[in-house]
Amino acid sequence: MLIDRLKEIDSYPFHMPGHKRNTDLFRFDFTEIEATDDLHHPQGILKERMDKASEIYGTLSAKFLVNGSTCGILAAVCALTKEGDSVLMARNCHKSVYNAVLLKGLKPYYVCPKTDEKGICGGISPKDVEKALKESGARLFVMVSPTYEGVVSDIRAISEVCRSFGCILVVDEAHGAHFSFYDKFPISAVKLGADIVIQSLHKTLPALTQTGVLHICSDKIDRNEVFKYLSIFESSSPSYLLLSSADSCIDFMHSEKGQQLFDNYWAMLTEFRKKAKGYILDSDVIGKNDIFDLDLSRLVIFGGREAAEAIRKQNVELEMENVLYSVAISSIGDTQEGFDRLLKAFEACSPSAKQELKGNLGIVQPKIILTPKEAEAKDGERIPLNTAVGRICKEAVYIYPPGIPAVNKGEEITPEALELINAYIERGLKVVGIESGLIKVIN
């Protein structure tokens, strides 16, 4: 493993970083020297370890990421498109996809998942993908599976649709890095026909924050072009602490001890879900709203900000909160004490913390007037939010996480978008793109 190589190095460092590894804290914080290889031009230990990761996952190529899945998504979209191209994307994609569309000057088309009464996104329908590809002529489709809420789409069917149109499928599997290592979880997109899959190791596995891996899964991809863009978006001085963490994580998850930890975790999780029934989203949603499968490690809690605050008072911090639901992430790093504390926090929630809110809370069908890049080039002004219906949005408006825009730049602000934004504000959620009740629109 990479960490073993770092332990062997005892040369004096007349090179960066400036701490010179002279304390235990910085002992393995290396830079690119002959013994440690170069992430962007790997020929030694990093090539060896990434080849090993590719073998473990069963992909054509694997590339460690140290700037999170974000840099992998930016690189993939930019490598696979030319300025002015049409791109099909799921509306519930991460903001990095929207940023790639802006940077490359792409024309976006959207597939919108259905949402339930709480605003939880369902899966992406293969039939909707087929219809959108016919209409858009796009040769790239980018989608997220699993979603922030653990919803998994039928990737195999979607990949077959994409293949029939000569369209490349990129799957943001940032929240599903654990799928490949335990058979109780849904099957990873790397096995289901996706061309590129990007995963965040740190989100659900024991790895340092910012660690991820980009998988090239088909020979339709020019890997050198993808790697070129990775060298643009990713640091030219990658952290060897992060690289070692990614390498060690994958190796450990593939080991017998890793499987034992998964067995223990699965037993705790299964028992917890039984006791928490009625408080969390359960597997009975599979088959509804195009939900093909559900990641049971993801705990979607009925109750939004009020519920999250009640749970926080029990000294439990959640991953995210929306209008009518919140999300907790569980993983093999959890303990029985942690599950017990969360269950106790559920029981401490008052009925008012889970009250319903009428109105539109789902994905808003966008009305695109300009591409994001065209909108970026226009002058703008800030006006009162409630006077903005019919105007063209200058800045995306969303809550983060998960970052799904109520309205994106270049889109008309519709009554439905305004209703959703106001629901966010009324519930005390932090809304990106709204400042002091003002929204930025194009002059």
N, C-alpha and C positions, 0 to 999 in steps of 0.2 A: 504494500500500500504506500501511498505518497507520504503518509506520516512517518513510516519507517525510514524512508529515504532522508527526510528532514532530520530525524534523530541521529543519523549517521554523520551529518555534516559538522565538522569541527574547525573549518577554515575561519580565519579572522576576516570580518566583513568590512573591507574598505569600499563599501557600496551602500546604497539606501536599503532599508529605512534608517532614519537618524537615531533610533534607540539602540542600534547595533546589537540587538538581542541580548542585552546585558542584564536582564531580569527575567524571572520565570514567566512573567506575564507576556513577554515578547519573544519567548524562546523559539517559537516556530513561525514567527512572522517574517517570512523570507520574501525576496524579490526574484526576478528571473536571473538566475546565474546558470552556469553550465550544468551544475548538478540537479537543478530544479526544473529545467525545461522552460518552455514559453507557451502559454495557453493559446495564443493566436497563431503560432507556428510550431505545433508540438511534434517533436521527433524523439523524445526520450521517455521519462517516467510518466509525464502527463498523457502522452499518446498511448502508452501501455495501459494506464489505468482507465482512460476513456474507452479504449478498445474492450477492456474487460467489462465495463459498464454496458456497452453495446451488446456484448455476448450475454450478459445476465438478463437484459431486457428483451433480447431477440430482435434488435433493430439493426439497420444497416450502418448507422453511425450515431454516436452519442457525444454531446459536447457539454461539459460542465459550465454552469452559469454562476457568476458571482455578483451580478446586478439584478437578481431575481428573474422571474418569468417575463417581466416587462421588457428586458433587453432582447430576450428570445423572440417575443411576439413582434416587436419593432423590426428586428432583423428579418424574420420570416416574411412578413407582409411586404417590406421594402424590396427584398430580394426577388419576390415572385411577381412584381408588378412594374409597370412603366407609368410615368406621369400621364394622367387622364384616363387610365384604365377604369373599368367598372369592377367593383368588388362587392360580393355578397357577404353580408355578415349578420349574425344573430343580434337582435337589438339589445340583448342582455350581455353583450361582450364587455370585457374589462376596458377601462379607459385607455389602456395602451394601444388597443386596436384602433380606437377613434383617433389617437394621436398619430398613428402610422398613416391613416387615411389622410389626415391633415398635412403631414410632412411630405407625403408622396403626391399630393394633389389628385387623389382618387375620387371617383364618383361612387358614393355608397348606395347600395340597395339593401333592404332589411327583410329578414324573416323574424316575425314577432311571435314569441311563445305565448300560449294562452296563460292567463293568470287566474288563481282562485279568488274567493271573496276576501282573503287577507292580503292579496297582492303578491302571493308566492308564485314565481314563474314555473310553468310546466316545462316539458321537453320541447325539442324542435321536431316538427313533423316532417318526415321524409317527403310527403306529398307537397308540403309548402315549399320545401327546398326545390323540388322539381319544377313547380310553377314559377318560382322566382328566377331560376336559372333560364327558363324559356324566355321570360320577359326581359331579363337584364343582359343576357349574353355574357355574364361574368365567367371568368376562368379561374377564380379563386373564391372559396367559401371559408370563412373563419367563424368558428363557433366555440362556445364554452360548454364543457361537460366533464365532470359534474359542475353544477352551479354552486354558488355560495351556500345554497340550501341543500346541497347533496343530490339534486335532481340529475339523473343520467338519461341522455337521449339514446335512440337506437342508432349508434354510430355505424354499425355494419350496413344497415339499410341506407343510411345517408351517404356512406362512402360509395355504395353501388350506384346511387343516383348520380353522384358527382362524376364517377368514372364514365358513366354513359354520356355525359356532356363534355368529357375531356377537361373537367374542372378539378383543380387541386384542392384537397381538404386539409385545412390546418385546425387542429383541435387544441384549445387552451384547456389543458388538464391540470392546471396549477394546483387545484384542490384535490387531485386524485393520485398523487405520487405513491400512495400506499396500495393502490389497486393491484399493482404487479407482484406484490409480495405475500398476499394472503387470499386464499380462494373463497373466503366468505364475503369478500367485497365484489363489486361489479368488475367485469373484465375491462382492462385498460384499452384505450383507443389504439395503443401501439399494436394490438393484436387484431384489430377490427377493420383495417383497411385505410386508416388515416395516413396521409402522406408525411405530415410533420406533426409531432406532439410535443408540447412544452409543459413541463412539470415544475412545481416549486417543492423542493424537498423539505424546506423548513416549515411549510404550512401544516403538514400532517405526520412528519417523520422526525426522528431525533437528529436534526442538523441545524447549523447556525443560520440565522436570518440572512436572507439574500441568496441562499444557495438554491440552485435549480439545475435542470438538465434539459437540453433540447435534443429530441430524437428525430432523425431522418429515417423514415420507414419505407420509402419506395424509391425506385431508381428514376422516377420522373423529376426528382429534385436535383438541381445543380448545387451540390453541397458547398462547393467553393464559393459560389455567389452568396449563399447564406452565411458562410463563415466570414466573408468579406464584410458583410453588414454587421455581423457580431463584433468585428474589430472596430467598427465605427461607433456602435452604441454602448459597447462594454468598455470598462476601464482598461487602459493599456498597462496598468500596474495592478493586476489582479491579486487579491489577498490569498496567500498560501494557507492561512488559517481557514478561509472559506473553502478553498479547493480541497484541503485535507478533510474538512468536515463532510463535503459532498461525497468524496471517495470512500471515506470510512463508513458513512451512513449506508450507501448502497451495498457495500461489502457485508456489513453487519446484518442488514435486513435479509440478505440472501443466505445467511448462516443458520445453523441449527438453533443457536441461542436466540436469534431474531425471531424464528418461528415459535419458540417457546414463549417469548414475550407476547407475541400476537395471540397465542392460545389463552394465556392468562388474561390479557386485555379483553378478548372477545367474551370470555366468561363473565367478567365484570360488566361489560357493556350490555350483554344480553339480559342480565339480572336487573341492571339499572333501568333499561327500557321497559321491562315488565312493570316495575314499581312506578315509573313515570308516565304510564299510559294515561292519556287524557290531558297531559301537560305539553306533549310534544307531537310533532308530525310523525305518523307511523306508516308502515309499509302498505297499508290499505289504499294509499294514493296511487300505487303502481297501476298503470293501465288507464288512469284518468289524465286528461290534459297532456296527452302524448308523453307521460312519464314512463319510460321504458324500464327503469330500475332506480333504486334509491340507495345512497351511501348511508348506511345505518350508523356510521361513526359520527355523522353530522346531526346535532341535536337542535332542531328547529322548535323554538318555544312559543307557545301561544301567548301573545302579549308583547306589546312594543316597548316604548321608552319607559312607561310607568312600571311595567313588569321588570324591565332591566334594572331600574333604580331600586325597586323593592329587593331584587336579588342582590344587588350591589351592597345594600345595607347589611346583608348576611356575610359580607366579605368575600363575595364571589364576583369575578369580573367576566363578562361575556365578550364574545368576538365582535358582534355588531347588533344594532337594534334598528328596526324599521317601524312603520306606523302601527301595525297590528301583530308583529312577531319579532322575535329576537333569535340570534344564532349563537350556540356554543359549539366549540370544536373539541372533540375528544380524540385521544390518540394513545399509542402504546406507552406514552410517558405518564399517563394518568395513574392515580392510585385509588384504592378503595375509599380512602378518607376523602378524596376529592369528589368522587361520585356521591358519597353520603352527604357531603356538604351541599352539593348542588341540589340534591333531592330535598333536603331540609329547607333550602332557600325557596324551592318551588312551593312547598307547603306554607311558607310564610307570606306568599303573595295574596293580596286581598282580591276579591272578585272584580273590583273596579280596575285593577291593573290589567285585566284581560278583556275589558269592555270593547264592544264592537264600534266601528265608525262607518257610517254609511257614505257612499260616494265612490268615485273612481279611485282605485288604488293600484291598478294594474299597469301594464305596459301601454304607453300612449302611441297610437299609430302616427308616425311622423308625416308631416307635410313638408317635403323638401323643396326649397326655392332655389338655394345656392349650394354648391359644394362647400365643405368646411374651409377649403383654401380660398375660395372666392369670398366667403364671408369674412375671413381673416383680413383680407386686403381692404375691406370697406371701413369707412369711418363709423364710429358709433357714439351713442349717448345713453346715459342712465335715466330711466323713467320709472315712475311708480309701477310696481308689479301689476296691480289690479287694473291698470290702464293699457296693458301691453298686448291684449288679444288682437290678433291680426298683424302684429309687427313681426319682423324677422329677427331672430335671436342672434346676437353677436358672440355670446359666450355660452358654453354648455351649462345646464343647470341640473344638478344631481345631488344625492346624498352619497357619501363614501365612508365605508363600503356600503353597497357593492359597486357603485359608480355607473349605474344604468341611467342615461339621461332622460329626464322628463321632457326636455327639449334640447336639441343639439344646435350648435352654431350653424346658421344657414337655413334653419327650419322656421316655419311660421309658428308663432305661439298661439295654440288653439285653446278653446275653453276647457278641453279635457286636460291639457298640459297645465293650465293655470290651476285647475281643481286639485291636481296631484301635488303641485308645488305648495299650495296653501295647506293641504293635509300634512305635508312634512313640517311646515312652519308651525301649525297649530299644535302639533305633538312635540314641539321643542327640539326637533332634529336639526343638526347643522347642515344647512343647504349651501353647497358650493355654487357660486354664480349669482347669489342674491346678497346684496350689501345694503343694510339699513332700509329694507323694503323696496329696494330699487333693482331693476334688471337692465342689463345692457342690450340695447337693440341697435340695428343698423339705421343710420340716418336716411 
